[in-house]
Amino acid sequence: MFCRSFKWCLRDSPLVKTEGHIQHTFRWGIGNKFRSLNANRFTPVHHARPKEVTIPENYFDSPNAEAIKYDSLNEQWEVYWFEHDKLHAKPFPVKKFGINESKTEAENFLRQLKESGRYGHKLGELRSTVSSVFWDERMQMWISLETGKGFSASKHGVEKARLLAERDANNNREKVDLYRKELDEILATNS
């Protein structure tokens, strides 16, 4: 059959996907089973290998929004979980596994974490029993206001860092109270 118009042929062709699909360029390339083996990786790895493909519109929608996220900068699906009071992440790059396989690998890894009991989905409320100790979300550390010291969760773990900050605050409270008492006396005599 002869097509009079190229657009007409594309629109009616069963091979062309238009409904529910988008064009997307993966800057770092697309992998497969062969490329997923480290011996078969492209070298140097940091060179861009752009590849334009047609993917479903909902490809970037996460199957589990809390735990699996798409990182558009590095073009990878990442699994996030808390283990031993620390946030962990494991990437599944498209340039290594492929378009659908990277998402599937991330889902399988999350399922393995849950089955093995290693998956913790959140820390809960981060509060201290000592009033002068608080959690700094941006820095990911517990801060002792008595001394101004911070105790990193990535170094010590969330619970141990909280205990260190509370111990620091309690040990230095007497010194701070002495300074406060002196300041109160000076302010009382000046007024």
Wavefront OBJ file of the C-alpha trace (Angstrom):
o trace
v 0.000 0.000 0.000
v 1.364 3.389 -0.986
v 1.172 6.240 1.560
v 0.335 9.683 0.234
v 1.418 11.441 3.400
v 4.229 10.379 5.713
v 2.310 11.605 8.792
v -0.728 9.576 7.749
v 1.403 6.430 7.536
v 2.958 7.016 10.952
v -0.353 7.779 12.611
v -2.035 4.591 11.390
v 0.956 2.292 11.734
v 0.670 -0.318 14.513
v 4.437 -0.033 15.085
v 4.419 3.612 16.160
v 3.475 4.246 19.779
v 1.930 7.654 20.383
v -0.798 7.181 22.990
v 0.590 7.029 26.538
v 4.243 7.282 25.459
v 6.844 10.050 25.403
v 10.209 10.602 23.782
v 13.083 10.804 26.268
v 16.850 11.069 25.841
v 19.003 9.153 28.294
v 22.232 11.130 28.384
v 24.397 8.346 29.775
v 23.140 5.626 27.443
v 21.081 2.504 27.973
v 22.461 -0.757 29.255
v 21.439 -4.396 28.972
v 22.409 -7.768 30.457
v 25.715 -7.698 28.587
v 26.577 -4.194 29.873
v 25.550 -5.050 33.449
v 28.675 -7.187 33.834
v 31.548 -4.997 34.998
v 33.966 -6.442 32.422
v 31.646 -5.300 29.622
v 31.027 -1.745 30.820
v 31.808 1.170 28.513
v 35.127 2.832 29.295
v 35.545 5.552 30.236
v 32.297 5.349 32.159
v 31.893 9.118 32.588
v 31.527 9.869 28.838
v 28.019 10.758 27.698
v 26.367 8.371 25.248
v 22.988 9.981 24.524
v 20.211 7.711 23.296
v 16.669 8.826 22.476
v 13.899 6.297 23.068
v 10.127 6.050 23.451
v 9.044 5.190 26.990
v 5.677 5.017 28.774
v 4.450 8.317 30.268
v 4.316 6.768 33.725
v 7.895 5.424 33.603
v 9.136 8.025 36.107
v 6.310 7.247 38.575
v 7.722 5.260 41.450
v 6.112 1.939 42.410
v 6.911 2.763 46.060
v 7.265 6.536 46.479
v 8.857 6.328 49.952
v 11.571 3.824 49.139
v 12.240 3.966 45.382
v 13.002 7.251 43.646
v 14.226 8.187 40.173
v 17.351 10.364 40.111
v 17.149 12.341 36.865
v 20.699 13.746 37.140
v 22.393 10.349 37.233
v 19.550 8.599 35.379
v 19.094 5.852 37.926
v 16.508 4.329 40.216
v 17.574 4.448 43.863
v 16.315 2.393 46.782
v 16.365 4.189 50.160
v 16.058 2.412 53.502
v 16.989 2.838 57.155
v 19.158 0.176 58.714
v 20.907 0.450 62.089
v 19.441 3.976 62.404
v 21.260 5.162 59.265
v 19.889 6.092 55.873
v 21.232 3.887 53.078
v 20.754 4.103 49.309
v 21.575 1.737 46.477
v 21.512 2.942 42.849
v 20.335 0.999 39.804
v 21.547 3.031 36.784
v 19.821 2.854 33.412
v 23.213 2.916 31.677
v 24.097 -0.373 33.380
v 20.856 -2.376 33.573
v 18.609 -0.893 30.880
v 15.334 1.044 30.978
v 12.876 -1.457 32.443
v 15.476 -3.681 34.071
v 16.848 -0.909 36.318
v 13.372 -0.259 37.718
v 12.717 -3.993 38.098
v 16.077 -4.534 39.832
v 15.263 -1.739 42.300
v 11.862 -3.311 43.063
v 13.451 -6.758 43.504
v 16.130 -5.351 45.817
v 13.482 -3.629 47.954
v 11.515 -6.898 48.138
v 14.687 -8.738 49.269
v 15.291 -6.102 51.967
v 11.751 -6.525 53.280
v 11.905 -10.335 53.204
v 15.222 -10.393 55.070
v 13.936 -7.932 57.687
v 16.577 -5.316 56.900
v 14.146 -2.699 55.597
v 13.245 0.132 57.946
v 11.106 2.810 56.309
v 11.597 5.722 58.719
v 13.231 6.856 61.916
v 10.108 8.164 63.576
v 10.067 11.258 65.769
v 13.539 12.535 66.501
v 13.205 13.987 69.978
v 15.559 14.069 72.917
v 14.759 13.769 76.610
v 17.188 16.651 77.277
v 15.677 20.035 76.425
v 18.959 21.523 75.152
v 19.539 18.750 72.578
v 17.801 18.871 69.207
v 17.936 17.160 65.796
v 19.228 19.224 62.862
v 17.575 17.755 59.756
v 19.760 19.618 57.266
v 23.057 18.595 58.837
v 21.760 15.149 59.885
v 23.137 15.483 63.404
v 22.171 15.986 67.023
v 23.213 19.378 68.438
v 24.003 20.069 72.093
v 23.154 23.707 72.827
v 25.166 23.619 76.054
v 28.448 23.401 74.140
v 27.389 23.955 70.544
v 28.802 20.588 69.504
v 27.173 18.444 66.851
v 27.180 14.652 66.712
v 26.772 13.239 63.209
v 24.257 10.480 62.525
v 26.277 9.259 59.545
v 29.303 8.705 61.784
v 27.707 7.393 64.984
v 24.208 6.318 63.981
v 21.113 8.259 65.043
v 20.647 6.748 68.511
v 24.316 6.780 69.508
v 24.714 10.373 68.291
v 21.663 11.371 70.382
v 23.137 9.665 73.461
v 26.497 11.405 72.921
v 24.798 14.803 72.563
v 22.720 14.215 75.711
v 25.800 13.123 77.669
v 27.679 16.205 76.450
v 24.797 18.470 77.459
v 24.472 16.883 80.913
v 28.241 17.003 81.578
v 28.500 20.679 80.656
v 25.242 21.848 82.225
v 26.944 22.787 85.534
v 29.420 25.071 83.742
v 26.672 26.714 81.730
v 24.470 27.130 84.811
v 27.402 28.781 86.633
v 27.837 31.265 83.742
v 24.080 31.904 83.686
v 24.056 32.528 87.431
v 26.932 35.033 87.103
v 25.163 36.791 84.215
v 21.915 36.979 86.204
v 23.780 38.527 89.137
v 25.476 41.110 86.885
v 22.177 41.983 85.219
v 20.440 42.279 88.596
v 23.083 44.685 89.954
v 23.028 46.869 86.791
v 19.267 47.326 86.762
l 1 2 3 4 5 6 7 8 9 10 11 12 13 14 15 16 17 18 19 20 21 22 23 24 25 26 27 28 29 30 31 32 33 34 35 36 37 38 39 40 41 42 43 44 45 46 47 48 49 50 51 52 53 54 55 56 57 58 59 60 61 62 63 64 65 66 67 68 69 70 71 72 73 74 75 76 77 78 79 80 81 82 83 84 85 86 87 88 89 90 91 92 93 94 95 96 97 98 99 100 101 102 103 104 105 106 107 108 109 110 111 112 113 114 115 116 117 118 119 120 121 122 123 124 125 126 127 128 129 130 131 132 133 134 135 136 137 138 139 140 141 142 143 144 145 146 147 148 149 150 151 152 153 154 155 156 157 158 159 160 161 162 163 164 165 166 167 168 169 170 171 172 173 174 175 176 177 178 179 180 181 182 183 184 185 186 187 188 189 190 191
